[in-house]
Every structure is written in C-alpha cells, then in structure tokens.
Amino acid sequence: MKKIIIIFAFVSAAFAVKAQTKVAHINSSELIEMMPEADTIQLKLQKEQNDWQAILQDKKDEANKKYNALMVIAEDKTVSASVKEIKAKEVENLQAQYQELNQRANEALQLKQEELLTPLLDKVKKTIEVVAKEKGYDYVMDTSEGSGVIYFNTSHDLMPAVKAKLGLK
C-alpha cells in the first residue's frame, strides 16, 4: 500500500509539472510573408539581383566575343603563335574575372538579404515573445517547414494574436 501511495505521488507530481508548462506554435515563415515589409524587401533584393545579372551578362558577352575571335584566328595560319597566345590569355582572364564577379555577386546578395531581413526577423521575434508572455506560454515552437515539428495542437496557434499585434489581417 505504501508503494502505491509513493507511485501515486510521483505520477501526480509529474502531471502537475506537465500542467504548468504551456507550449504554443507559430509558422514564422507564413507570418513574415504576410507582412508588408516582406514585399518591399523582396523588391529590393530582386533589383539588386537584376543589377548583378546585368553586370555578369556584360562580362559574359565580352568573354564570348573574345572567345569567338580566338576561334577565328586559331585556325588562321597567318596569325602568329604569340598573338594566338595573347588572345587565349585574354579569354582566360575574362573567364576568371567572370568567375570572381559571380562569386562577389553571390556574396553581395547574401549580405544584402541579411541586411534587409535582420530588422524584420528581430521585429517578428520580439512580437512573438511579447505575445507569448502575455498569453502565459513557456515555449513557442516554429512550425515552418524544416523545423522538425511532427505534431502540434492547433488550439495553441499564436498566429491570430501576433497578426493582430502587428496590425495584419
């Protein structure tokens, strides 16, 4: 009988601890997509990407012209080997410049994305924290794709409250 009482006490304590912890979930990716700032950020990123693509295309066109010119003189026996070598080096240099420019473009786009998204992500995180504290939640899980959440109870969705706090419909 004493063992049953002890087991009952442990089980009751476990349920009491579990009942005190409140967990909520939210899909932060969906929330961010709803925010008007997201459209502005997307437009700025698209413009930056288009600018870089134009620069890269110019460099690629230049390299293609030099390559085509090299192919024309490559078979010409009247053109000296040293001229052919110089033209080949020009093509190699342009291709190397294109690769370097492409790498710089990727890095610049990544930095621009971080620069534009960081304030928005901070705003969302702080708002989620405020709403979670107001509602008495101990944990808020992100149900965005890839988050690893397998199951969640939809009655704990913070999306309506956070949207309301951010003034979103």
C-alpha positions as a Python dict, from the first residue, in 0.01 Angstrom:
ca = {
    (1, 'M'): (0, 0, 0),
    (2, 'K'): (284, 234, 82),
    (3, 'K'): (441, 168, -262),
    (4, 'I'): (112, 256, -433),
    (5, 'I'): (92, 587, -245),
    (6, 'I'): (452, 672, -339),
    (7, 'I'): (391, 583, -706),
    (8, 'F'): (69, 785, -699),
    (9, 'A'): (258, 1083, -554),
    (10, 'F'): (524, 1066, -827),
    (11, 'V'): (265, 1038, -1104),
    (12, 'S'): (65, 1327, -957),
    (13, 'A'): (379, 1539, -934),
    (14, 'A'): (466, 1461, -1296),
    (15, 'F'): (118, 1563, -1411),
    (16, 'A'): (134, 1880, -1202),
    (17, 'V'): (466, 1980, -1360),
    (18, 'K'): (333, 1900, -1707),
    (19, 'A'): (20, 2104, -1647),
    (20, 'Q'): (228, 2410, -1557),
    (21, 'T'): (415, 2420, -1888),
    (22, 'K'): (231, 2588, -2174),
    (23, 'V'): (355, 2536, -2527),
    (24, 'A'): (239, 2724, -2836),
    (25, 'H'): (334, 2717, -3202),
    (26, 'I'): (353, 2958, -3492),
    (27, 'N'): (458, 2941, -3855),
    (28, 'S'): (704, 3229, -3870),
    (29, 'S'): (763, 3193, -4245),
    (30, 'E'): (392, 3234, -4315),
    (31, 'L'): (377, 3532, -4079),
    (32, 'I'): (673, 3704, -4246),
    (33, 'E'): (519, 3654, -4591),
    (34, 'M'): (206, 3838, -4470),
    (35, 'M'): (397, 4144, -4354),
    (36, 'P'): (405, 4443, -4592),
    (37, 'E'): (778, 4485, -4526),
    (38, 'A'): (838, 4146, -4689),
    (39, 'D'): (718, 4274, -5028),
    (40, 'T'): (945, 4578, -5006),
    (41, 'I'): (1241, 4360, -4910),
    (42, 'Q'): (1167, 4120, -5196),
    (43, 'L'): (1156, 4408, -5446),
    (44, 'K'): (1487, 4548, -5319),
    (45, 'L'): (1651, 4205, -5338),
    (46, 'Q'): (1514, 4148, -5688),
    (47, 'K'): (1653, 4485, -5805),
    (48, 'E'): (1993, 4406, -5655),
    (49, 'Q'): (1991, 4065, -5823),
    (50, 'N'): (1892, 4218, -6158),
    (51, 'D'): (2174, 4473, -6131),
    (52, 'W'): (2427, 4198, -6070),
    (53, 'Q'): (2286, 3985, -6350),
    (54, 'A'): (2327, 4275, -6594),
    (55, 'I'): (2691, 4321, -6489),
    (56, 'L'): (2756, 3948, -6517),
    (57, 'Q'): (2587, 3928, -6857),
    (58, 'D'): (2806, 4213, -6987),
    (59, 'K'): (3119, 4032, -6870),
    (60, 'K'): (2996, 3704, -7019),
    (61, 'D'): (2918, 3871, -7354),
    (62, 'E'): (3265, 4026, -7357),
    (63, 'A'): (3424, 3687, -7285),
    (64, 'N'): (3216, 3521, -7557),
    (65, 'K'): (3322, 3784, -7814),
    (66, 'K'): (3688, 3733, -7726),
    (67, 'Y'): (3643, 3355, -7739),
    (68, 'N'): (3475, 3371, -8081),
    (69, 'A'): (3755, 3597, -8207),
    (70, 'L'): (4008, 3347, -8072),
    (71, 'M'): (3834, 3061, -8253),
    (72, 'V'): (3851, 3256, -8580),
    (73, 'I'): (4226, 3316, -8553),
    (74, 'A'): (4304, 2975, -8403),
    (75, 'E'): (4279, 2810, -8747),
    (76, 'D'): (4439, 3102, -8932),
    (77, 'K'): (4794, 3005, -9021),
    (78, 'T'): (4885, 3366, -9099),
    (79, 'V'): (4840, 3468, -8735),
    (80, 'S'): (5149, 3414, -8523),
    (81, 'A'): (5154, 3181, -8224),
    (82, 'S'): (5234, 3471, -7991),
    (83, 'V'): (4920, 3662, -8100),
    (84, 'K'): (4712, 3345, -8053),
    (85, 'E'): (4865, 3302, -7708),
    (86, 'I'): (4784, 3663, -7613),
    (87, 'K'): (4424, 3621, -7731),
    (88, 'A'): (4392, 3294, -7538),
    (89, 'K'): (4522, 3468, -7223),
    (90, 'E'): (4264, 3745, -7272),
    (91, 'V'): (3988, 3485, -7284),
    (92, 'E'): (4123, 3310, -6975),
    (93, 'N'): (4146, 3641, -6788),
    (94, 'L'): (3789, 3733, -6881),
    (95, 'Q'): (3663, 3393, -6770),
    (96, 'A'): (3848, 3432, -6439),
    (97, 'Q'): (3705, 3782, -6398),
    (98, 'Y'): (3357, 3644, -6466),
    (99, 'Q'): (3401, 3373, -6201),
    (100, 'E'): (3530, 3624, -5947),
    (101, 'L'): (3249, 3866, -6028),
    (102, 'N'): (2993, 3587, -5993),
    (103, 'Q'): (3131, 3498, -5650),
    (104, 'R'): (3127, 3864, -5542),
    (105, 'A'): (2768, 3895, -5665),
    (106, 'N'): (2659, 3595, -5459),
    (107, 'E'): (2831, 3732, -5150),
    (108, 'A'): (2686, 4080, -5202),
    (109, 'L'): (2335, 3940, -5249),
    (110, 'Q'): (2367, 3732, -4934),
    (111, 'L'): (2486, 4033, -4733),
    (112, 'K'): (2204, 4248, -4873),
    (113, 'Q'): (1949, 3982, -4780),
    (114, 'E'): (2083, 3965, -4425),
    (115, 'E'): (2088, 4345, -4401),
    (116, 'L'): (1726, 4375, -4513),
    (117, 'L'): (1584, 4073, -4328),
    (118, 'T'): (1752, 4113, -3989),
    (119, 'P'): (1532, 4403, -3868),
    (120, 'L'): (1217, 4223, -3986),
    (121, 'L'): (1317, 3896, -3819),
    (122, 'D'): (1401, 4082, -3497),
    (123, 'K'): (1061, 4255, -3503),
    (124, 'V'): (880, 3924, -3551),
    (125, 'K'): (1082, 3752, -3279),
    (126, 'K'): (1022, 4031, -3028),
    (127, 'T'): (650, 4041, -3108),
    (128, 'I'): (621, 3664, -3065),
    (129, 'E'): (800, 3692, -2730),
    (130, 'V'): (564, 3970, -2615),
    (131, 'V'): (252, 3777, -2719),
    (132, 'A'): (383, 3454, -2566),
    (133, 'K'): (447, 3630, -2234),
    (134, 'E'): (105, 3799, -2243),
    (135, 'K'): (-62, 3463, -2306),
    (136, 'G'): (148, 3282, -2045),
    (137, 'Y'): (328, 3040, -2279),
    (138, 'D'): (654, 2885, -2170),
    (139, 'Y'): (757, 2768, -2516),
    (140, 'V'): (668, 2867, -2870),
    (141, 'M'): (766, 2625, -3142),
    (142, 'D'): (817, 2732, -3502),
    (143, 'T'): (616, 2508, -3735),
    (144, 'S'): (778, 2641, -4053),
    (145, 'E'): (886, 2371, -4296),
    (146, 'G'): (1207, 2205, -4189),
    (147, 'S'): (1164, 2289, -3823),
    (148, 'G'): (1127, 1926, -3723),
    (149, 'V'): (791, 1960, -3551),
    (150, 'I'): (591, 1647, -3610),
    (151, 'Y'): (274, 1714, -3414),
    (152, 'F'): (111, 2021, -3265),
    (153, 'N'): (-225, 2111, -3122),
    (154, 'T'): (-381, 2384, -3337),
    (155, 'S'): (-559, 2535, -3040),
    (156, 'H'): (-225, 2688, -2932),
    (157, 'D'): (-157, 2874, -3259),
    (158, 'L'): (-26, 3224, -3185),
    (159, 'M'): (-71, 3339, -3545),
    (160, 'P'): (-401, 3530, -3491),
    (161, 'A'): (-271, 3710, -3182),
    (162, 'V'): (67, 3800, -3335),
    (163, 'K'): (-101, 3916, -3658),
    (164, 'A'): (-334, 4133, -3451),
    (165, 'K'): (-39, 4273, -3255),
    (166, 'L'): (139, 4356, -3583),
    (167, 'G'): (-179, 4503, -3731),
    (168, 'L'): (-206, 4238, -4004),
    (169, 'K'): (-524, 4085, -4143),
}
